Amino acid sequence: MKYFILLLTITLFAFSSVAQKQKVWLDADTGNEMDDLYAIVRLVKASQIDLIGLSSAHYNNPDLLVFEKWNAYDTKGLNTVTESQRLNEQILKALGKMDVAHPLGADRQIGRSWGQQDPRDSPAAQAIIAAVKSLQANEKLDIVTIGAMTNMATALILSPEIKSRIRCFALGAQYNPKTKVWNKNEFNIRNDLNAFDYLLNLEGFDFTVMSLEAAKPLQFKREDTYSRLDEKLEVEKILKDRWREQNPQDDSRVIWDLALVEAYLNPALAQLKTVTTPPENKQRNIRAYIKIDEKALSDDFWKTLKIGSR
């Protein structure tokens, strides 16, 4: 009898391990452009993972100081992380997922303009730390970042012991797989170069980057997108309105953030390569997406969007 109980216990444990969904956290500068919302919707609708958090990221950049407009926003008085937070809450509410943790992120980069690594504490950083510490012994948390990496870096600076329990997937920078040359002259990286350098230099940190070159093929055409989105459904109306409000002049758009989320969810439809960090950083191996199947990833988004919509 005791052997039967032991066998049953082992079987149940094995079953629970197989059935256990990967816990995922998304960090998004949602207020910046339109593509963040598409990425958020896709990840919320992903049945194969357990989305436990959606934090807001800032998108502070020099243009906010010298121009009157940033996309459709008046720059005067614009608090970028607050706008990201507003949209995060709007889309979670529309999806009936307000139970997903959605803490406010940092309002500026770590350190200062000349460098340094002073953390920028926030509810988001503290929630990430708490989420990792609450994991079971056999679990890791996958964190997908589609904006400035301030919240991710801050969590690690404040609580370095969580490093081994995280796998980070980030959108940013440029990387040429043929020449093996990096270029950090990219929007997300510019908004917190200190954070990106910190993550690149962090020995033993599991880090995967999707560069602009890899994400760029995933493009949506405006009229095709409008025709696919049903305004009678709140979530789809939000996605359609976001294009209308932010980028009405664009016949097509690169859906950068969705490219990373789709590649993460569908590893068979994206090619990863082990690469060396930039020469100015600590030399270690990380991973980089170098190619995606944009047609298959696009089809996957539209198919998933419609699940449970009617």
C-alpha positions in Angstrom: 0.0 0.0 0.0 2.8 2.4 0.9 4.4 1.8 -2.5 1.1 2.6 -4.2 0.8 5.9 -2.3 4.4 6.7 -3.1 3.8 6.0 -6.8 0.7 8.1 -6.8 2.5 11.0 -5.2 5.3 10.8 -7.8 2.7 10.6 -10.6 0.7 13.6 -9.3 3.9 15.7 -8.9 5.1 14.9 -12.4 1.6 15.7 -13.8 1.5 19.1 -12.0 5.0 19.9 -13.2 4.0 19.3 -16.8 0.7 21.1 -16.4 2.3 24.1 -14.7 2.2 27.1 -17.0 5.2 29.4 -17.4 4.7 32.6 -15.4 5.3 35.8 -17.5 5.6 39.5 -16.6 5.3 42.2 -19.3 6.9 45.6 -18.9 5.5 48.1 -21.5 5.9 51.8 -22.4 2.3 51.6 -23.7 1.8 55.4 -24.0 4.6 55.8 -26.5 3.2 54.2 -29.7 0.3 52.0 -30.9 2.1 48.7 -31.1 2.3 48.1 -27.3 -1.5 47.6 -27.0 -1.4 44.9 -29.7 1.4 43.1 -27.8 -0.4 43.3 -24.5 -3.6 41.9 -26.0 -1.7 39.0 -27.6 0.0 38.1 -24.3 -3.2 38.4 -22.2 -4.9 36.0 -24.7 -2.0 33.5 -24.6 -3.5 30.3 -23.1 -0.1 28.6 -22.8 1.3 31.0 -20.3 0.3 32.6 -17.0 0.5 36.4 -17.3 1.0 37.5 -13.7 2.0 41.2 -14.2 1.9 44.1 -16.5 3.9 47.1 -15.4 4.2 50.5 -17.0 7.4 52.0 -18.4 8.4 55.6 -19.1 9.4 56.8 -22.5 11.2 59.9 -21.6 13.3 61.3 -24.5 14.9 64.7 -25.4 12.1 65.6 -27.9 9.7 66.1 -25.0 11.8 69.1 -23.9 12.0 70.9 -27.2 8.9 70.0 -29.2 5.2 70.8 -28.6 4.0 67.4 -29.7 5.1 63.8 -29.2 2.9 61.7 -31.5 -0.6 62.9 -30.7 0.3 64.2 -27.2 1.0 67.7 -26.0 4.5 67.4 -24.5 3.8 70.2 -21.9 3.0 68.4 -18.6 3.2 64.9 -20.1 4.1 62.3 -17.6 5.0 59.4 -19.8 4.8 56.5 -17.2 1.4 57.8 -16.0 0.1 57.6 -19.6 1.5 54.1 -20.0 -0.2 53.2 -16.7 -3.6 54.6 -17.9 -3.5 52.6 -21.1 -2.4 49.4 -19.3 -5.4 49.7 -17.0 -7.7 50.5 -19.9 -6.8 47.4 -21.9 -6.8 45.1 -18.9 -10.3 46.3 -17.9 -11.5 45.8 -21.5 -10.2 42.3 -21.4 -11.7 41.5 -18.0 -8.2 41.0 -16.6 -7.9 43.6 -13.9 -6.8 40.7 -11.6 -3.4 40.8 -13.4 -1.0 42.9 -11.2 -0.5 46.2 -12.9 1.9 48.4 -10.8 3.2 51.8 -11.8 6.8 51.9 -13.0 9.7 54.4 -12.7 9.3 57.8 -14.1 12.9 58.2 -15.3 16.1 56.2 -16.1 18.4 54.7 -13.6 21.5 56.7 -12.7 22.1 60.0 -14.5 22.7 61.3 -18.0 26.5 60.6 -17.6 25.9 57.0 -16.4 25.9 55.4 -13.0 23.6 52.7 -11.8 21.5 54.2 -9.0 18.2 52.3 -9.0 14.9 54.0 -9.7 12.6 52.4 -7.2 8.9 52.1 -8.0 5.9 49.9 -7.3 6.7 47.9 -10.4 10.3 47.1 -9.3 9.0 46.0 -5.9 6.3 43.9 -7.5 8.8 42.2 -9.8 11.0 41.4 -6.8 8.0 40.0 -4.8 6.8 37.9 -7.8 10.2 36.3 -8.2 10.5 35.6 -4.5 7.1 33.9 -4.5 8.0 31.4 -7.2 8.2 27.7 -6.3 11.7 26.2 -6.2 11.5 24.8 -9.7 10.1 27.9 -11.3 11.6 30.9 -13.2 9.9 34.2 -14.2 10.0 35.2 -17.8 10.1 39.0 -18.1 9.3 40.6 -21.5 10.3 44.2 -21.8 9.2 46.3 -24.7 10.3 49.8 -23.6 13.1 51.3 -21.5 14.5 48.6 -19.2 14.4 50.7 -16.1 12.1 48.6 -14.0 13.9 45.4 -14.9 17.4 46.8 -14.0 16.1 48.4 -10.8 14.6 45.2 -9.5 18.0 43.4 -10.0 20.0 46.2 -8.5 17.8 46.3 -5.4 17.5 42.5 -5.1 20.5 40.9 -6.9 19.6 37.5 -5.4 16.7 37.1 -7.8 19.0 37.1 -10.9 19.1 33.4 -11.3 15.2 33.1 -11.2 14.6 35.4 -14.2 14.8 35.1 -17.9 14.5 38.4 -19.7 13.4 39.0 -23.3 13.9 42.6 -24.4 13.1 44.7 -27.5 15.9 47.1 -28.4 19.1 48.1 -30.1 20.3 47.1 -33.5 22.4 44.0 -34.3 23.8 42.8 -37.6 24.2 39.0 -37.4 26.5 39.0 -40.5 29.0 41.6 -39.2 28.3 40.9 -35.5 28.1 44.6 -34.9 25.8 46.2 -32.3 24.4 49.7 -32.4 22.7 51.1 -29.3 21.3 54.1 -31.2 17.7 53.0 -30.8 14.7 54.5 -29.0 14.2 52.1 -26.2 17.9 52.0 -25.4 18.3 55.8 -25.6 15.6 56.1 -23.0 17.7 54.2 -20.5 21.1 53.3 -21.8 22.3 52.8 -18.2 19.7 50.0 -17.7 20.6 48.2 -20.9 24.3 48.4 -20.1 23.7 47.1 -16.6 21.8 44.0 -18.0 24.4 43.4 -20.6 27.2 43.5 -18.0 25.4 41.3 -15.5 27.3 38.0 -15.4 25.0 35.0 -15.4 21.9 36.9 -16.3 19.7 35.1 -18.8 19.2 37.8 -21.5 17.6 37.6 -24.9 17.3 40.6 -27.2 15.2 41.3 -30.3 16.9 43.9 -32.4 15.2 46.3 -34.8 16.4 44.4 -37.8 14.7 41.2 -36.5 11.4 42.9 -35.6 11.0 45.1 -38.7 9.5 42.6 -41.1 6.3 42.4 -38.9 4.3 45.2 -40.5 0.5 45.8 -40.6 -1.2 47.7 -43.3 -3.6 50.4 -42.0 -6.7 49.5 -44.2 -6.3 45.8 -43.7 -6.0 46.3 -40.0 -9.0 48.5 -39.9 -11.0 46.0 -41.8 -10.1 43.2 -39.4 -11.0 45.0 -36.2 -14.6 45.0 -35.1 -15.5 48.2 -33.4 -18.5 46.5 -31.7 -16.0 44.7 -29.5 -14.3 47.0 -26.9 -10.8 45.6 -27.2 -10.7 45.7 -30.9 -12.1 49.3 -30.9 -9.3 50.3 -28.6 -6.8 48.9 -31.0 -8.4 50.6 -34.0 -8.7 53.9 -32.2 -5.1 53.8 -31.1 -3.9 53.7 -34.7 -6.4 56.5 -35.6 -5.3 58.7 -32.8 -1.5 58.1 -32.9 -0.6 57.3 -36.5 -3.5 58.1 -38.9 -1.1 59.3 -41.6 0.7 56.0 -41.8 -0.4 53.5 -44.5 1.5 50.8 -42.7 3.3 50.4 -39.4 6.0 48.1 -38.0 4.4 46.4 -35.0 7.7 46.2 -33.1 6.5 45.1 -29.7 4.2 42.4 -31.1 7.1 40.9 -33.0 8.9 40.2 -29.7 5.8 38.8 -27.9 4.8 36.6 -30.9 8.4 35.3 -31.2 8.5 34.6 -27.5 5.2 32.7 -27.7 6.0 30.8 -30.9 9.7 29.9 -30.7 9.4 27.6 -33.8 8.6 30.7 -35.8 11.7 32.7 -34.9 15.4 32.1 -35.1 17.7 32.6 -32.1 21.5 32.9 -32.1 24.0 33.0 -29.3 25.9 36.2 -29.7 28.6 38.2 -27.8 27.7 41.4 -26.0 29.0 44.7 -27.5 32.8 45.3 -27.2 32.3 48.1 -24.7 30.4 45.8 -22.3 31.5 42.8 -20.3 32.2 40.1 -22.8 29.7 37.3 -22.3 27.2 35.3 -24.3 23.5 36.3 -24.6 20.9 35.4 -27.2 19.5 37.5 -30.1 16.6 37.0 -32.4 17.9 37.3 -35.9 14.9 36.2 -38.0 11.2 35.8 -37.7 8.5 34.3 -39.9 6.5 37.5 -40.1 3.6 35.9 -42.1 3.1 33.1 -39.6 3.4 35.4 -36.6 0.9 37.9 -38.1 -1.6 35.1 -38.8 -1.2 33.9 -35.3 -2.0 37.3 -33.9 -5.3 37.7 -35.9 -6.4 34.1 -35.1 -5.7 34.5 -31.4 -7.4 38.0 -31.3 -10.7 36.5 -32.4 -10.7 33.6 -29.9 -13.5 34.2 -27.3 -14.4 37.5 -28.9 -17.9 36.5 -30.0 
